[in-house]
Amino acid sequence: MAYTLNKKIRDLKPYDPIQGDYQIRLDANESFYNLPEELHTAVQDAVAHMQFNRYPDPVAREVCQQFAAYYGVDPELVTACNGSDESISVIMTSFLMRGDTVITLSDDFSMYRFYAFLAEANVIEVQKREDLTIDVDKLIETANAANAAMIIFSNPCNPTSLGLKREDVLRLIRSVNALVVLDEAYMDFWDQSLLDRVDTFDNLMILRTCSKAFGMAGIRLGFTVANKTLTDAMKAVKSPYNSNTLTQKIGAAVYGHPELMRQRTKEIVHSREALSVGMKALLEQYPTGMTLYESCTNFVYLKTALAKEIYDYLLDNSIAIRYFPSGYLRITAGSREENQAVLDMMKDFFAARQKAVTE
Ligand SMILES: *Cc1c(COP(=O)(O)O)cnc(C)c1O
């Protein structure tokens, strides 16, 4: 007897984020804020009163209501999930049939391709323009020519940090038959959400997460928002107890402090602005042909021929950022000290390099 893995999964490797004891972690777009003091009691109470022996609420009623109140959407149109990563997985495996065509963009969040592959969908990757903006007409044309079943992309985009305006996304949704899965993981940092429009379209699903602006990546909580028909389907296909009781309770407590969360989001945006300004100054001082993109997120994105060198230099100095072999760097906005450290270290890098060149 001999069991062999099927060819779909045979060569897959586990997701491998940067691991190790780096002093400064600006590689995963997490919030630099941990759980606020104000919520410590609520979390302790949730643990103390938890009925560990009972299954969680399958529809996560309370946290969905809090989420809905925070964003001003109808709670009936919200599905909770185990991080928006799970939403992507569930949507891909259920809303697509094997061989259906799904359109992704390049560059964009890598998980779309991965889950589409597992769903045995046919993926068409539409290239962005040279400046990394999205050509909506090309997207519409490609989707309709291929009779695509789904279009999925992040807005604002990870990794480019760029945003696509509401009117452009609306035009896309109206011009295709495909289901448009709009991943708004970073929309807390920008103001072009389409959450208020989900019930006006039969082909729009929006994904949100607690992992970025809310600083809750560790509890795995995300939401899918869509019209009633799509939401009913989503609730029918997800695994019944996908969101655990503690996560639901902590999530409800977090959304129960809307002012605090709005304040923190604002501070993260300030941090991003400070990092962008510092970076811009650095690029002016040391012109090496580097491009800094206009960020709508909690990170900055850079194009540079020196990407690998800078990444290695920072890592050697215990600062982790994200490096893309295509020649880009992604740096999450951190605390004031963390931003300063990364800017200082890059300055050291440029100064040493300039010295080496002039000597
Ligand atoms: C971080 C991120 C997610 C994942 O969010 P989780 O809720 O932590 O699974 C989804 N989409 C994009 C574009 C992201 O950057």
The ligand as a MOL file (V3000), in Angstrom:
LIG
                    3D

  0  0  0     0  0            999 V3000
M  V30 BEGIN CTAB
M  V30 COUNTS 15 15 0 0 0
M  V30 BEGIN ATOM
M  V30 1 C -4.1190 41.4960 5.9070 0
M  V30 2 C -5.0210 41.2920 4.7620 0
M  V30 3 C -6.0920 40.4040 4.8330 0
M  V30 4 C -6.1730 39.3660 5.9140 0
M  V30 5 O -6.9050 39.7170 6.9420 0
M  V30 6 P -7.2230 38.6680 8.0930 0
M  V30 7 O -8.5370 39.1230 8.5530 0
M  V30 8 O -6.1310 38.8110 9.0980 0
M  V30 9 O -7.2750 37.2840 7.5240 0
M  V30 10 C -6.9810 40.3360 3.7780 0
M  V30 11 N -6.7850 41.0720 2.6730 0
M  V30 12 C -5.7430 41.9080 2.5510 0
M  V30 13 C -5.5790 42.6790 1.3030 0
M  V30 14 C -4.8220 42.0280 3.5870 0
M  V30 15 O -3.7540 42.8150 3.4380 0
M  V30 END ATOM
M  V30 BEGIN BOND
M  V30 1 1 1 2
M  V30 2 1 2 3
M  V30 3 2 2 14
M  V30 4 1 3 4
M  V30 5 2 3 10
M  V30 6 1 4 5
M  V30 7 1 5 6
M  V30 8 2 6 7
M  V30 9 1 6 8
M  V30 10 1 6 9
M  V30 11 1 10 11
M  V30 12 2 11 12
M  V30 13 1 12 13
M  V30 14 1 12 14
M  V30 15 1 14 15
M  V30 END BOND
M  V30 END CTAB
M  END
